Amino acid sequence: MKIMKIAALAAALALLPLTGAFALSAGGFTWGQQYFDSQFSNCNLQTNFTGVYGFRVTHDGQRIGGFAMAIHSDATDPVVNGGFVGVITGQEMRAGILVAAVNVWTGIGGMTPAAVLPGSLALFGEVSLEVGMGFIPGVMLTGYAGMQAMTSTLASPSFFSNVLYTPVFGMRIAWGSY
């Protein structure tokens, strides 16, 4: 009898981390493309990116999570490669299977070549509006649009003297509880 109680307690403790998956939380894949617009961009790197992300939603609709993404440009000169990891914050609103959210993604990572951003260590930021719907229980497909910015942490004389910014659009697919 004692062994059964210990086994039940061990199973309950082992499954405890899964309780977050059944609250308002999600994780999935993201894909995006930078879009050059001469009125809103100061660079034309033609960068696309893919990544993974996850977040939890509080009872008030606040998103808190993290991401990892890889970037690659389709431009021939310069070809930009790199990656970032960081934090997601935002606010979402739900109406049944529909969701709308304003997100801020901030991170740190690296980029090459150094001619684009002096030094290889870089900061990343994105502000976006995301709209989507849950088309299958537990799966959400969203589209988003916003602005991305990157700057080298080694740029002189300050972090923000060489900021590259441009509009971005993309899509995300997430699994979780909705």
C-alpha positions in Angstrom: 0.0 0.0 0.0 2.9 2.4 0.8 4.5 1.7 -2.5 1.2 2.6 -4.3 1.1 6.0 -2.5 4.7 6.7 -3.3 4.1 5.8 -7.0 1.0 8.0 -7.1 2.9 10.9 -5.5 5.8 10.5 -7.9 3.5 10.4 -10.9 1.7 13.5 -9.7 5.0 15.4 -9.2 6.2 14.2 -12.6 3.1 15.5 -14.3 3.1 18.9 -12.5 5.0 20.8 -15.2 2.3 19.8 -17.7 -0.4 21.8 -15.8 0.9 25.0 -17.5 0.0 23.5 -20.9 -3.6 23.2 -19.9 -3.9 26.9 -18.9 -4.0 29.7 -21.4 -0.6 29.1 -23.0 0.8 28.3 -26.4 3.9 27.5 -28.3 4.7 27.1 -31.9 6.5 28.2 -35.0 6.8 31.7 -36.5 7.8 32.8 -40.0 8.2 36.4 -41.3 9.5 38.6 -44.0 10.8 42.1 -43.9 9.2 44.5 -46.4 11.0 47.5 -47.8 9.0 50.7 -47.9 10.9 53.9 -48.6 8.7 55.8 -46.1 9.1 53.4 -43.2 12.5 51.7 -43.8 16.1 52.7 -43.7 17.4 49.3 -45.0 16.5 46.8 -47.7 18.0 43.5 -46.4 15.2 41.4 -47.7 15.4 39.3 -44.5 13.2 36.4 -43.8 13.2 34.5 -40.5 11.9 31.4 -38.8 11.7 30.5 -35.2 10.0 28.9 -32.3 8.2 30.7 -29.4 6.1 30.1 -26.4 4.0 32.2 -24.0 1.6 32.1 -21.1 -1.5 34.3 -20.9 -2.5 35.8 -17.6 -6.2 36.1 -16.6 -6.0 39.8 -17.7 -4.8 38.8 -21.2 -1.1 39.7 -20.7 1.3 37.6 -22.7 4.7 36.6 -21.2 7.1 34.3 -23.0 10.2 33.7 -25.0 11.5 33.0 -28.5 14.4 31.9 -30.6 14.7 32.8 -34.3 17.1 32.5 -37.2 17.4 35.2 -39.9 18.6 35.1 -43.4 18.5 37.6 -46.2 17.6 36.9 -49.8 19.6 39.9 -50.9 22.7 39.3 -53.0 24.8 42.0 -51.4 25.0 41.8 -48.4 23.7 38.4 -47.4 22.8 38.7 -43.7 22.7 35.6 -41.4 22.1 35.5 -37.7 19.9 34.6 -34.8 18.2 36.1 -31.7 16.8 34.8 -28.5 14.6 36.9 -26.3 11.4 37.8 -24.4 7.8 38.3 -25.6 5.4 40.6 -23.9 2.0 41.7 -25.1 -1.7 42.0 -24.6 -4.4 39.9 -26.2 -8.1 40.0 -26.5 -10.3 37.0 -27.3 -13.8 36.6 -28.7 -14.6 32.9 -29.0 -12.1 31.3 -31.5 -10.8 34.8 -32.6 -7.8 36.4 -31.0 -6.1 39.8 -31.5 -2.8 40.8 -29.8 -0.3 43.5 -29.6 3.2 42.0 -29.1 6.7 43.3 -28.3 9.6 40.9 -29.0 13.0 42.0 -27.7 16.1 40.0 -27.9 19.9 39.7 -28.2 21.9 37.7 -30.7 24.3 38.0 -33.5 24.5 38.9 -37.2 27.0 38.7 -40.0 28.4 40.4 -42.0 29.9 43.1 -39.7 29.6 45.6 -42.6 25.8 45.8 -42.0 26.0 46.3 -38.3 29.5 46.9 -36.9 30.4 44.0 -34.5 28.5 40.7 -34.5 26.5 41.1 -31.2 23.2 42.7 -31.9 19.9 43.8 -30.3 16.5 43.0 -31.8 13.1 44.5 -31.4 9.7 44.0 -33.0 6.3 45.6 -32.3 3.4 43.8 -34.1 -0.3 43.4 -34.3 -1.4 39.8 -34.5 -4.8 38.5 -35.6 -5.9 34.9 -35.8 -8.3 32.2 -35.1 -8.4 28.7 -33.7 -9.5 26.5 -36.6 -8.9 23.2 -34.8 -9.3 22.8 -31.0 -5.8 23.6 -29.5 -4.4 25.0 -32.7 -4.2 28.7 -33.6 -3.1 30.2 -36.9 -2.3 34.0 -36.9 -1.1 36.6 -39.3 0.8 39.6 -38.1 2.3 42.9 -39.3 4.6 45.4 -37.5 8.0 47.0 -37.4 11.4 45.4 -36.7 14.6 47.0 -35.6 18.1 45.8 -35.2 21.3 47.5 -33.9 24.8 46.4 -33.1 25.8 46.5 -29.4 29.3 47.5 -30.5 28.2 50.5 -32.7 29.8 53.8 -31.8 29.1 56.1 -30.0 26.0 54.5 -28.7 23.8 51.4 -29.1 21.3 53.3 -31.2 23.6 55.2 -33.6 23.2 52.4 -36.3 19.6 51.2 -36.0 18.2 49.3 -39.0 14.4 49.3 -39.1 11.7 48.1 -41.6 8.1 46.8 -41.7 7.6 43.1 -41.3 4.7 40.7 -41.9 4.3 37.0 -41.3 2.4 34.1 -39.8 2.5 32.0 -36.8 1.0 28.6 -35.8 0.7 27.7 -32.2 -0.5 24.7 -30.2 -1.9 25.2 -26.7 -5.2 25.8 -24.9 -7.5 28.4 -26.4 
